Amino acid sequence: MDFTKFYLLVLSIFIFSTTPAQEDILCMGTRMLCSKRYSDMTFPKTRASFAVQKSGHSPFATQFLSIEEQLNEGVLAFHLILYDSPNSNSNSEPVLCFPNCSLLNSGKLSKTLAIFSKWLRDHPYDILTLFLENYSTVSVMSISLIFESQGLLGYVLPKKTYEWPTLGSMVSSNKRLVVFEQQSNYLSQSINWINSYETNILRIDFSPMYSNKTWKCGPWNPPDGKLSEIPHYAVSSITINGALIDYLANPDDALYMNTDEYFYNHVLICKSSNGFNWVNFAPVDFYGIGNVKNVSIGLNYANASLDDCDFLPEFYRRTAPSFNDVIKAVKGLSTSINCLAIERYIQLFVFWFVLVFFG
């Protein structure tokens, strides 16, 4: 064997032997997202996630799907509005209410947290985010004890210090629950795993004209590493016993606001006009109507690296232009091994081809 053939043989063996083994770690169903930071993701979020219409028609419901159903349908961020229990018992637990406890009371906070705890146990690669809106200043001790009693303290990510971690590091460390306090800093000042919404998230102004595509995208540029949220819902109001009740949801508005093109355009127009790093949250009413899930998947994968081919979904055509063609090509190569391994197998084939036919 001459030197050229020997060199090609050694080089091909080296390439084959150094092909990396497929890692077991997944991030929200795929290795493709493990290198992305938490701040580079879009997490589907529901407003007043617990305010579910159970039967008939309730003007105070914001969702048709239960918390469990929302999780199963891809919701990853949940808005919980806390109140002290209207029960006079001093040992009573905080409850979830919207717009107040006399109109819709969804029961104890602990019951809902138990659902999230079970989900995190059963889905070790998922990352969830909770937004606590503490209207009646539920105590620091009460919140800490309830999270502990439901087994969530082992999952909570400590407060962000410098930059948000990658999804891979969150999965590896099992710190897969991010908690924010919305509207106040009462809890976040005292608990080292509750982040201040005000400090960490830039929220675009809400516009009552969203249903007419009159999107209000304020002229702000968030600091590096800051998250962003765009409210994507329309609200209505009613009068009950002479009192005006605001910020109620309307399923008729959700029928067209949650369509893929409407939702996608709102997010991308606000992002491009404000210089956001990414749009991380866009809370909606009546999740399940429309295609919020599909658009969120498309946004997350539009900038994804093709280092792996384990999970490559189809996208709405305007969510990630030209990306479907790439996906189809990669799917044709393999759906079970690392893409870098595919590349090296191709290189190995080329080397042997040269060795056999030109050596």
HELIX and SHEET records of a PDB file:
HELIX    1   1 PHE A    3  SER A   17  1                                  15    
HELIX    2   2 ARG A   31  LEU A   33  5                                   3    
HELIX    3   3 TYR A   38  ASP A   40  5                                   3    
HELIX    4   4 ILE A   67  ASN A   72  1                                   6    
HELIX    5   5 LEU A  109  ASP A  122  1                                  14    
HELIX    6   6 VAL A  140  SER A  149  1                                  10    
HELIX    7   7 LEU A  167  SER A  173  1                                   7    
HELIX    8   8 TYR A  197  ASN A  200  1                                   4    
HELIX    9   9 TYR A  210  ASN A  212  5                                   3    
HELIX   10  10 PRO A  251  MET A  257  1                                   7    
HELIX   11  11 ASP A  260  ASN A  274  1                                  15    
HELIX   12  12 VAL A  292  ALA A  302  1                                  11    
HELIX   13  13 PHE A  323  LEU A  333  1                                  11    
HELIX   14  14 CYS A  339  PHE A  358  1                                  20    
SHEET    1   A 4 LYS A  45  THR A  46  0                                        
SHEET    2   A 4 ALA A  77  TYR A  83  1                                        
SHEET    3   A 4 VAL A  95  CYS A  97 -1                                        
SHEET    4   A 4 ASN A 105  LYS A 108 -1                                        
SHEET    1   B 5 LYS A  45  THR A  46  0                                        
SHEET    2   B 5 ALA A  77  TYR A  83  1                                        
SHEET    3   B 5 LEU A 128  ASN A 134  1                                        
SHEET    4   B 5 LEU A 177  GLN A 182  1                                        
SHEET    5   B 5 ILE A 194  SER A 196  1                                        
SHEET    1   C 2 ILE A 201  ARG A 203  0                                        
SHEET    2   C 2 LEU A 227  GLU A 229  1                                        
SHEET    1   D 2 VAL A 235  ILE A 240  0                                        
SHEET    2   D 2 ALA A 243  ALA A 249 -1                                        
END                                                                             
